[in-house]
Amino acid sequence: PVGDRLSFAGEATHEEFFATVHGAYLSGLRAADRILG
């Protein structure tokens, strides 16, 4: 995340599963968790 306002999600942002649907899904869950607290 960048500060409190900007989060990035997508397969390219996952450390282990980049370039996969699984990585996109997991990074979306991670971003949602950060946003929702």
mmCIF entry with sequence, helices, sheets and N, C-alpha, C, O atoms, coordinates in Angstrom:
data_MODEL
# 
_entry.id   MODEL 
# 
_entity.id                         1 
_entity.type                       polymer 
_entity.pdbx_number_of_molecules   1 
# 
_entity_poly.entity_id                      1 
_entity_poly.type                           'polypeptide(L)' 
_entity_poly.nstd_linkage                   no 
_entity_poly.nstd_monomer                   no 
_entity_poly.pdbx_seq_one_letter_code       PVGDRLSFAGEATHEEFFATVHGAYLSGLRAADRILG 
_entity_poly.pdbx_seq_one_letter_code_can   PVGDRLSFAGEATHEEFFATVHGAYLSGLRAADRILG 
_entity_poly.pdbx_strand_id                 A 
# 
loop_
_entity_poly_seq.entity_id 
_entity_poly_seq.num 
_entity_poly_seq.mon_id 
_entity_poly_seq.hetero 
1 1  PRO n 
1 2  VAL n 
1 3  GLY n 
1 4  ASP n 
1 5  ARG n 
1 6  LEU n 
1 7  SER n 
1 8  PHE n 
1 9  ALA n 
1 10 GLY n 
1 11 GLU n 
1 12 ALA n 
1 13 THR n 
1 14 HIS n 
1 15 GLU n 
1 16 GLU n 
1 17 PHE n 
1 18 PHE n 
1 19 ALA n 
1 20 THR n 
1 21 VAL n 
1 22 HIS n 
1 23 GLY n 
1 24 ALA n 
1 25 TYR n 
1 26 LEU n 
1 27 SER n 
1 28 GLY n 
1 29 LEU n 
1 30 ARG n 
1 31 ALA n 
1 32 ALA n 
1 33 ASP n 
1 34 ARG n 
1 35 ILE n 
1 36 LEU n 
1 37 GLY n 
# 
_struct_asym.id          A 
_struct_asym.entity_id   1 
# 
loop_
_struct_conf.conf_type_id 
_struct_conf.id 
_struct_conf.pdbx_PDB_helix_id 
_struct_conf.beg_label_comp_id 
_struct_conf.beg_label_asym_id 
_struct_conf.beg_label_seq_id 
_struct_conf.pdbx_beg_PDB_ins_code 
_struct_conf.end_label_comp_id 
_struct_conf.end_label_asym_id 
_struct_conf.end_label_seq_id 
_struct_conf.pdbx_end_PDB_ins_code 
_struct_conf.beg_auth_comp_id 
_struct_conf.beg_auth_asym_id 
_struct_conf.beg_auth_seq_id 
_struct_conf.end_auth_comp_id 
_struct_conf.end_auth_asym_id 
_struct_conf.end_auth_seq_id 
_struct_conf.pdbx_PDB_helix_class 
_struct_conf.details 
_struct_conf.pdbx_PDB_helix_length 
HELX_P HELX_P1 AA1 GLU A 11 ? THR A 13 ? GLU A 11 THR A 13 5 ? 3  
HELX_P HELX_P2 AA2 VAL A 21 ? LEU A 36 ? VAL A 21 LEU A 36 1 ? 16 
# 
_struct_conf_type.id          HELX_P 
_struct_conf_type.criteria    ? 
_struct_conf_type.reference   ? 
# 
loop_
_atom_site.group_PDB 
_atom_site.id 
_atom_site.type_symbol 
_atom_site.label_atom_id 
_atom_site.label_alt_id 
_atom_site.label_comp_id 
_atom_site.label_asym_id 
_atom_site.label_entity_id 
_atom_site.label_seq_id 
_atom_site.pdbx_PDB_ins_code 
_atom_site.Cartn_x 
_atom_site.Cartn_y 
_atom_site.Cartn_z 
_atom_site.occupancy 
_atom_site.B_iso_or_equiv 
_atom_site.pdbx_formal_charge 
_atom_site.auth_seq_id 
_atom_site.auth_comp_id 
_atom_site.auth_asym_id 
_atom_site.auth_atom_id 
_atom_site.pdbx_PDB_model_num 
ATOM 1   N N  . PRO A 1 1  ? 0.824   -1.208  0.000   1.00 0.00 ? 1  PRO A N  1 
ATOM 2   C CA . PRO A 1 1  ? 0.000   0.000   0.000   1.00 0.00 ? 1  PRO A CA 1 
ATOM 3   C C  . PRO A 1 1  ? 0.859   1.260   0.000   1.00 0.00 ? 1  PRO A C  1 
ATOM 4   O O  . PRO A 1 1  ? 2.018   1.247   0.414   1.00 0.00 ? 1  PRO A O  1 
ATOM 5   N N  . VAL A 1 2  ? 0.267   2.329   -0.469  1.00 0.00 ? 2  VAL A N  1 
ATOM 6   C CA . VAL A 1 2  ? 0.920   3.633   -0.457  1.00 0.00 ? 2  VAL A CA 1 
ATOM 7   C C  . VAL A 1 2  ? 0.137   4.506   0.511   1.00 0.00 ? 2  VAL A C  1 
ATOM 8   O O  . VAL A 1 2  ? -0.984  4.920   0.217   1.00 0.00 ? 2  VAL A O  1 
ATOM 9   N N  . GLY A 1 3  ? 0.722   4.780   1.650   1.00 0.00 ? 3  GLY A N  1 
ATOM 10  C CA . GLY A 1 3  ? 0.006   5.541   2.671   1.00 0.00 ? 3  GLY A CA 1 
ATOM 11  C C  . GLY A 1 3  ? -1.239  4.794   3.115   1.00 0.00 ? 3  GLY A C  1 
ATOM 12  O O  . GLY A 1 3  ? -1.250  3.565   3.189   1.00 0.00 ? 3  GLY A O  1 
ATOM 13  N N  . ASP A 1 4  ? -2.280  5.548   3.409   1.00 0.00 ? 4  ASP A N  1 
ATOM 14  C CA . ASP A 1 4  ? -3.543  4.947   3.837   1.00 0.00 ? 4  ASP A CA 1 
ATOM 15  C C  . ASP A 1 4  ? -4.568  4.882   2.722   1.00 0.00 ? 4  ASP A C  1 
ATOM 16  O O  . ASP A 1 4  ? -5.674  4.386   2.938   1.00 0.00 ? 4  ASP A O  1 
ATOM 17  N N  . ARG A 1 5  ? -4.232  5.372   1.532   1.00 0.00 ? 5  ARG A N  1 
ATOM 18  C CA . ARG A 1 5  ? -5.263  5.575   0.527   1.00 0.00 ? 5  ARG A CA 1 
ATOM 19  C C  . ARG A 1 5  ? -5.126  4.760   -0.753  1.00 0.00 ? 5  ARG A C  1 
ATOM 20  O O  . ARG A 1 5  ? -6.108  4.603   -1.478  1.00 0.00 ? 5  ARG A O  1 
ATOM 21  N N  . LEU A 1 6  ? -3.971  4.250   -1.043  1.00 0.00 ? 6  LEU A N  1 
ATOM 22  C CA . LEU A 1 6  ? -3.758  3.583   -2.325  1.00 0.00 ? 6  LEU A CA 1 
ATOM 23  C C  . LEU A 1 6  ? -3.218  2.176   -2.108  1.00 0.00 ? 6  LEU A C  1 
ATOM 24  O O  . LEU A 1 6  ? -2.187  1.980   -1.465  1.00 0.00 ? 6  LEU A O  1 
ATOM 25  N N  . SER A 1 7  ? -3.935  1.205   -2.658  1.00 0.00 ? 7  SER A N  1 
ATOM 26  C CA . SER A 1 7  ? -3.490  -0.190  -2.602  1.00 0.00 ? 7  SER A CA 1 
ATOM 27  C C  . SER A 1 7  ? -3.425  -0.737  -4.017  1.00 0.00 ? 7  SER A C  1 
ATOM 28  O O  . SER A 1 7  ? -4.257  -0.402  -4.860  1.00 0.00 ? 7  SER A O  1 
ATOM 29  N N  . PHE A 1 8  ? -2.455  -1.560  -4.269  1.00 0.00 ? 8  PHE A N  1 
ATOM 30  C CA . PHE A 1 8  ? -2.329  -2.213  -5.558  1.00 0.00 ? 8  PHE A CA 1 
ATOM 31  C C  . PHE A 1 8  ? -2.669  -3.684  -5.408  1.00 0.00 ? 8  PHE A C  1 
ATOM 32  O O  . PHE A 1 8  ? -2.314  -4.315  -4.412  1.00 0.00 ? 8  PHE A O  1 
ATOM 33  N N  . ALA A 1 9  ? -3.358  -4.226  -6.403  1.00 0.00 ? 9  ALA A N  1 
ATOM 34  C CA . ALA A 1 9  ? -3.690  -5.643  -6.408  1.00 0.00 ? 9  ALA A CA 1 
ATOM 35  C C  . ALA A 1 9  ? -3.559  -6.153  -7.835  1.00 0.00 ? 9  ALA A C  1 
ATOM 36  O O  . ALA A 1 9  ? -3.629  -5.382  -8.792  1.00 0.00 ? 9  ALA A O  1 
ATOM 37  N N  . GLY A 1 10 ? -3.372  -7.431  -7.962  1.00 0.00 ? 10 GLY A N  1 
ATOM 38  C CA . GLY A 1 10 ? -3.247  -8.055  -9.275  1.00 0.00 ? 10 GLY A CA 1 
ATOM 39  C C  . GLY A 1 10 ? -2.134  -9.079  -9.252  1.00 0.00 ? 10 GLY A C  1 
ATOM 40  O O  . GLY A 1 10 ? -1.309  -9.103  -8.339  1.00 0.00 ? 10 GLY A O  1 
ATOM 41  N N  . GLU A 1 11 ? -2.123  -9.916  -10.256 1.00 0.00 ? 11 GLU A N  1 
ATOM 42  C CA . GLU A 1 11 ? -1.160  -11.011 -10.283 1.00 0.00 ? 11 GLU A CA 1 
ATOM 43  C C  . GLU A 1 11 ? 0.284   -10.532 -10.256 1.00 0.00 ? 11 GLU A C  1 
ATOM 44  O O  . GLU A 1 11 ? 1.156   -11.229 -9.737  1.00 0.00 ? 11 GLU A O  1 
ATOM 45  N N  . ALA A 1 12 ? 0.544   -9.375  -10.799 1.00 0.00 ? 12 ALA A N  1 
ATOM 46  C CA . ALA A 1 12 ? 1.919   -8.873  -10.839 1.00 0.00 ? 12 ALA A CA 1 
ATOM 47  C C  . ALA A 1 12 ? 2.421   -8.417  -9.473  1.00 0.00 ? 12 ALA A C  1 
ATOM 48  O O  . ALA A 1 12 ? 3.623   -8.223  -9.288  1.00 0.00 ? 12 ALA A O  1 
ATOM 49  N N  . THR A 1 13 ? 1.509   -8.244  -8.514  1.00 0.00 ? 13 THR A N  1 
ATOM 50  C CA . THR A 1 13 ? 1.920   -7.765  -7.196  1.00 0.00 ? 13 THR A CA 1 
ATOM 51  C C  . THR A 1 13 ? 2.135   -8.887  -6.190  1.00 0.00 ? 13 THR A C  1 
ATOM 52  O O  . THR A 1 13 ? 2.578   -8.633  -5.070  1.00 0.00 ? 13 THR A O  1 
ATOM 53  N N  . HIS A 1 14 ? 1.833   -10.104 -6.565  1.00 0.00 ? 14 HIS A N  1 
ATOM 54  C CA . HIS A 1 14 ? 2.009   -11.218 -5.625  1.00 0.00 ? 14 HIS A CA 1 
ATOM 55  C C  . HIS A 1 14 ? 3.447   -11.718 -5.701  1.00 0.00 ? 14 HIS A C  1 
ATOM 56  O O  . HIS A 1 14 ? 3.996   -11.888 -6.789  1.00 0.00 ? 14 HIS A O  1 
ATOM 57  N N  . GLU A 1 15 ? 4.045   -11.948 -4.550  1.00 0.00 ? 15 GLU A N  1 
ATOM 58  C CA . GLU A 1 15 ? 5.466   -12.312 -4.487  1.00 0.00 ? 15 GLU A CA 1 
ATOM 59  C C  . GLU A 1 15 ? 5.758   -13.705 -5.017  1.00 0.00 ? 15 GLU A C  1 
ATOM 60  O O  . GLU A 1 15 ? 6.821   -13.941 -5.591  1.00 0.00 ? 15 GLU A O  1 
ATOM 61  N N  . GLU A 1 16 ? 4.827   -14.627 -4.829  1.00 0.00 ? 16 GLU A N  1 
ATOM 62  C CA . GLU A 1 16 ? 5.087   -16.023 -5.173  1.00 0.00 ? 16 GLU A CA 1 
ATOM 63  C C  . GLU A 1 16 ? 4.346   -16.486 -6.427  1.00 0.00 ? 16 GLU A C  1 
ATOM 64  O O  . GLU A 1 16 ? 4.902   -17.232 -7.233  1.00 0.00 ? 16 GLU A O  1 
ATOM 65  N N  . PHE A 1 17 ? 3.111   -16.054 -6.596  1.00 0.00 ? 17 PHE A N  1 
ATOM 66  C CA . PHE A 1 17 ? 2.272   -16.559 -7.688  1.00 0.00 ? 17 PHE A CA 1 
ATOM 67  C C  . PHE A 1 17 ? 2.022   -15.496 -8.756  1.00 0.00 ? 17 PHE A C  1 
ATOM 68  O O  . PHE A 1 17 ? 0.879   -15.300 -9.168  1.00 0.00 ? 17 PHE A O  1 
ATOM 69  N N  . PHE A 1 18 ? 3.062   -14.813 -9.206  1.00 0.00 ? 18 PHE A N  1 
ATOM 70  C CA . PHE A 1 18 ? 2.892   -13.808 -10.254 1.00 0.00 ? 18 PHE A CA 1 
ATOM 71  C C  . PHE A 1 18 ? 2.548   -14.495 -11.574 1.00 0.00 ? 18 PHE A C  1 
ATOM 72  O O  . PHE A 1 18 ? 2.924   -15.645 -11.799 1.00 0.00 ? 18 PHE A O  1 
ATOM 73  N N  . ALA A 1 19 ? 1.851   -13.800 -12.419 1.00 0.00 ? 19 ALA A N  1 
ATOM 74  C CA . ALA A 1 19 ? 1.432   -14.294 -13.740 1.00 0.00 ? 19 ALA A CA 1 
ATOM 75  C C  . ALA A 1 19 ? 0.465   -15.471 -13.649 1.00 0.00 ? 19 ALA A C  1 
ATOM 76  O O  . ALA A 1 19 ? 0.432   -16.317 -14.542 1.00 0.00 ? 19 ALA A O  1 
ATOM 77  N N  . THR A 1 20 ? -0.325  -15.529 -12.570 1.00 0.00 ? 20 THR A N  1 
ATOM 78  C CA . THR A 1 20 ? -1.318  -16.590 -12.433 1.00 0.00 ? 20 THR A CA 1 
ATOM 79  C C  . THR A 1 20 ? -2.626  -16.006 -11.911 1.00 0.00 ? 20 THR A C  1 
ATOM 80  O O  . THR A 1 20 ? -2.635  -14.963 -11.256 1.00 0.00 ? 20 THR A O  1 
ATOM 81  N N  . VAL A 1 21 ? -3.718  -16.683 -12.205 1.00 0.00 ? 21 VAL A N  1 
ATOM 82  C CA . VAL A 1 21 ? -5.017  -16.274 -11.666 1.00 0.00 ? 21 VAL A CA 1 
ATOM 83  C C  . VAL A 1 21 ? -5.010  -16.405 -10.149 1.00 0.00 ? 21 VAL A C  1 
ATOM 84  O O  . VAL A 1 21 ? -5.590  -15.579 -9.444  1.00 0.00 ? 21 VAL A O  1 
ATOM 85  N N  . HIS A 1 22 ? -4.359  -17.436 -9.656  1.00 0.00 ? 22 HIS A N  1 
ATOM 86  C CA . HIS A 1 22 ? -4.274  -17.649 -8.216  1.00 0.00 ? 22 HIS A CA 1 
ATOM 87  C C  . HIS A 1 22 ? -3.592  -16.457 -7.531  1.00 0.00 ? 22 HIS A C  1 
ATOM 88  O O  . HIS A 1 22 ? -4.031  -16.014 -6.470  1.00 0.00 ? 22 HIS A O  1 
ATOM 89  N N  . GLY A 1 23 ? -2.534  -15.951 -8.135  1.00 0.00 ? 23 GLY A N  1 
ATOM 90  C CA . GLY A 1 23 ? -1.850  -14.784 -7.583  1.00 0.00 ? 23 GLY A CA 1 
ATOM 91  C C  . GLY A 1 23 ? -2.726  -13.548 -7.599  1.00 0.00 ? 23 GLY A C  1 
ATOM 92  O O  . GLY A 1 23 ? -2.698  -12.752 -6.660  1.00 0.00 ? 23 GLY A O  1 
ATOM 93  N N  . ALA A 1 24 ? -3.504  -13.381 -8.656  1.00 0.00 ? 24 ALA A N  1 
ATOM 94  C CA . ALA A 1 24 ? -4.427  -12.248 -8.730  1.00 0.00 ? 24 ALA A CA 1 
ATOM 95  C C  . ALA A 1 24 ? -5.474  -12.338 -7.631  1.00 0.00 ? 24 ALA A C  1 
ATOM 96  O O  . ALA A 1 24 ? -5.779  -11.346 -6.970  1.00 0.00 ? 24 ALA A O  1 
ATOM 97  N N  . TYR A 1 25 ? -6.017  -13.520 -7.443  1.00 0.00 ? 25 TYR A N  1 
ATOM 98  C CA . TYR A 1 25 ? -7.027  -13.739 -6.404  1.00 0.00 ? 25 TYR A CA 1 
ATOM 99  C C  . TYR A 1 25 ? -6.458  -13.457 -5.013  1.00 0.00 ? 25 TYR A C  1 
ATOM 100 O O  . TYR A 1 25 ? -7.065  -12.741 -4.217  1.00 0.00 ? 25 TYR A O  1 
ATOM 101 N N  . LEU A 1 26 ? -5.298  -14.023 -4.735  1.00 0.00 ? 26 LEU A N  1 
ATOM 102 C CA . LEU A 1 26 ? -4.696  -13.832 -3.416  1.00 0.00 ? 26 LEU A CA 1 
ATOM 103 C C  . LEU A 1 26 ? -4.313  -12.377 -3.167  1.00 0.00 ? 26 LEU A C  1 
ATOM 104 O O  . LEU A 1 26 ? -4.467  -11.882 -2.051  1.00 0.00 ? 26 LEU A O  1 
ATOM 105 N N  . SER A 1 27 ? -3.826  -11.699 -4.174  1.00 0.00 ? 27 SER A N  1 
ATOM 106 C CA . SER A 1 27 ? -3.457  -10.301 -3.969  1.00 0.00 ? 27 SER A CA 1 
ATOM 107 C C  . SER A 1 27 ? -4.698  -9.440  -3.772  1.00 0.00 ? 27 SER A C  1 
ATOM 108 O O  . SER A 1 27 ? -4.653  -8.451  -3.041  1.00 0.00 ? 27 SER A O  1 
ATOM 109 N N  . GLY A 1 28 ? -5.796  -9.802  -4.412  1.00 0.00 ? 28 GLY A N  1 
ATOM 110 C CA . GLY A 1 28 ? -7.060  -9.098  -4.177  1.00 0.00 ? 28 GLY A CA 1 
ATOM 111 C C  . GLY A 1 28 ? -7.549  -9.284  -2.754  1.00 0.00 ? 28 GLY A C  1 
ATOM 112 O O  . GLY A 1 28 ? -8.013  -8.334  -2.123  1.00 0.00 ? 28 GLY A O  1 
ATOM 113 N N  . LEU A 1 29 ? -7.447  -10.502 -2.248  1.00 0.00 ? 29 LEU A N  1 
ATOM 114 C CA . LEU A 1 29 ? -7.820  -10.752 -0.849  1.00 0.00 ? 29 LEU A CA 1 
ATOM 115 C C  . LEU A 1 29 ? -6.932  -9.957  0.103   1.00 0.00 ? 29 LEU A C  1 
ATOM 116 O O  . LEU A 1 29 ? -7.411  -9.393  1.087   1.00 0.00 ? 29 LEU A O  1 
ATOM 117 N N  . ARG A 1 30 ? -5.646  -9.919  -0.195  1.00 0.00 ? 30 ARG A N  1 
ATOM 118 C CA . ARG A 1 30 ? -4.696  -9.187  0.651   1.00 0.00 ? 30 ARG A CA 1 
ATOM 119 C C  . ARG A 1 30 ? -5.023  -7.693  0.665   1.00 0.00 ? 30 ARG A C  1 
ATOM 120 O O  . ARG A 1 30 ? -5.022  -7.066  1.724   1.00 0.00 ? 30 ARG A O  1 
ATOM 121 N N  . ALA A 1 31 ? -5.304  -7.121  -0.513  1.00 0.00 ? 31 ALA A N  1 
ATOM 122 C CA . ALA A 1 31 ? -5.637  -5.698  -0.585  1.00 0.00 ? 31 ALA A CA 1 
ATOM 123 C C  . ALA A 1 31 ? -6.952  -5.407  0.133   1.00 0.00 ? 31 ALA A C  1 
ATOM 124 O O  . ALA A 1 31 ? -7.064  -4.405  0.839   1.00 0.00 ? 31 ALA A O  1 
ATOM 125 N N  . ALA A 1 32 ? -7.938  -6.270  -0.041  1.00 0.00 ? 32 ALA A N  1 
ATOM 126 C CA . ALA A 1 32 ? -9.222  -6.075  0.640   1.00 0.00 ? 32 ALA A CA 1 
ATOM 127 C C  . ALA A 1 32 ? -9.054  -6.142  2.149   1.00 0.00 ? 32 ALA A C  1 
ATOM 128 O O  . ALA A 1 32 ? -9.669  -5.366  2.881   1.00 0.00 ? 32 ALA A O  1 
ATOM 129 N N  . ASP A 1 33 ? -8.233  -7.057  2.611   1.00 0.00 ? 33 ASP A N  1 
ATOM 130 C CA . ASP A 1 33 ? -7.989  -7.177  4.048   1.00 0.00 ? 33 ASP A CA 1 
ATOM 131 C C  . ASP A 1 33 ? -7.342  -5.913  4.600   1.00 0.00 ? 33 ASP A C  1 
ATOM 132 O O  . ASP A 1 33 ? -7.691  -5.460  5.690   1.00 0.00 ? 33 ASP A O  1 
ATOM 133 N N  . ARG A 1 34 ? -6.411  -5.349  3.860   1.00 0.00 ? 34 ARG A N  1 
ATOM 134 C CA . ARG A 1 34 ? -5.757  -4.112  4.305   1.00 0.00 ? 34 ARG A CA 1 
ATOM 135 C C  . ARG A 1 34 ? -6.742  -2.951  4.322   1.00 0.00 ? 34 ARG A C  1 
ATOM 136 O O  . ARG A 1 34 ? -6.723  -2.127  5.237   1.00 0.00 ? 34 ARG A O  1 
ATOM 137 N N  . ILE A 1 35 ? -7.604  -2.887  3.309   1.00 0.00 ? 35 ILE A N  1 
ATOM 138 C CA . ILE A 1 35 ? -8.564  -1.786  3.219   1.00 0.00 ? 35 ILE A CA 1 
ATOM 139 C C  . ILE A 1 35 ? -9.611  -1.881  4.325   1.00 0.00 ? 35 ILE A C  1 
ATOM 140 O O  . ILE A 1 35 ? -9.937  -0.886  4.973   1.00 0.00 ? 35 ILE A O  1 
ATOM 141 N N  . LEU A 1 36 ? -10.129 -3.078  4.531   1.00 0.00 ? 36 LEU A N  1 
ATOM 142 C CA . LEU A 1 36 ? -11.207 -3.265  5.503   1.00 0.00 ? 36 LEU A CA 1 
ATOM 143 C C  . LEU A 1 36 ? -10.708 -3.378  6.938   1.00 0.00 ? 36 LEU A C  1 
ATOM 144 O O  . LEU A 1 36 ? -11.479 -3.258  7.890   1.00 0.00 ? 36 LEU A O  1 
ATOM 145 N N  . GLY A 1 37 ? -9.422  -3.609  7.072   1.00 0.00 ? 37 GLY A N  1 
ATOM 146 C CA . GLY A 1 37 ? -8.817  -3.655  8.400   1.00 0.00 ? 37 GLY A CA 1 
ATOM 147 C C  . GLY A 1 37 ? -9.023  -4.940  9.056   1.00 0.00 ? 37 GLY A C  1 
ATOM 148 O O  . GLY A 1 37 ? -8.571  -5.137  10.184  1.00 0.00 ? 37 GLY A O  1 
# 
